[in-house]
């Protein structure tokens, strides 16, 4: 199983223990790595699996003035586009 599949399976087990699911809260960064890829995919799967549940995002964006990695702006733009589509 991939990391996303493992996370979805963990969420599913927790949801099964709930009496009344209201929603999810996710905190992630969109500068690169797991925050912009795995978190977006996880949110897409949550919206597909639990369409009536609310999904609250707490997103950390990188600073355009102080970026250590050259591709952070590209990851940010692509991740923001995916977040808008959700």
C-alpha positions in Angstrom: 0.0 0.0 0.0 1.1 3.5 -0.7 1.3 6.2 2.1 -1.9 7.7 0.9 -3.7 4.4 0.9 -2.4 3.7 4.4 -3.6 7.2 5.5 -7.1 6.6 3.9 -7.3 3.2 5.7 -6.4 4.8 9.0 -9.0 7.6 8.5 -11.7 5.0 7.5 -11.1 3.0 10.7 -11.5 6.2 12.8 -14.6 7.2 10.9 -16.1 3.8 11.6 -15.7 4.5 15.4 -17.6 7.8 15.1 -21.2 8.1 16.0 -21.7 11.3 14.0 -19.0 12.4 11.5 -19.0 16.1 10.9 -15.8 16.7 9.1 -12.0 16.7 8.9 -9.2 19.1 9.7 -6.0 19.0 7.8 -2.8 21.0 8.3 -0.3 21.0 5.5 2.3 22.9 3.6 2.2 23.4 -0.1 5.8 24.2 -0.8 6.7 20.7 -1.8 6.9 17.1 -0.8 4.1 15.4 1.1 2.2 18.6 1.8 1.5 19.5 -1.8 1.2 16.0 -3.1 0.0 13.6 -0.5 -2.2 16.1 1.4 -4.0 17.1 -1.8 -4.6 13.5 -2.8 -5.8 12.7 0.7 -8.3 15.6 0.5 -9.6 14.4 -2.9 -10.1 10.9 -1.5 -11.9 12.3 1.6 -14.2 14.4 -0.5 -15.0 11.3 -2.7 -15.5 8.9 0.2 -17.3 11.3 2.5 -19.1 13.9 0.3 -21.2 15.3 3.1 -18.3 15.8 5.6 -16.7 19.2 5.8 -13.0 19.5 5.1 -11.1 22.4 6.8 -7.6 23.1 5.5 -4.9 25.0 7.4 -2.4 25.6 4.6 1.1 27.0 5.1 2.5 28.7 2.0 6.2 29.3 1.4 7.6 32.8 1.4 8.4 34.1 -2.0 11.1 36.3 -0.5 13.0 33.5 1.3 12.7 30.3 -0.6 15.4 27.6 -0.1 14.2 25.4 -3.0 13.8 26.5 -6.6 10.6 24.6 -7.3 8.6 25.8 -4.3 6.7 28.4 -6.3 5.8 25.8 -8.9 4.6 23.3 -6.3 2.6 26.1 -4.6 0.8 27.1 -7.8 0.0 23.5 -8.7 -1.3 22.7 -5.2 -3.3 25.9 -5.0 -5.0 25.0 -8.3 -5.9 21.6 -6.9 -7.2 23.2 -3.7 -9.4 25.6 -5.7 -10.9 22.7 -7.6 -11.8 20.9 -4.4 
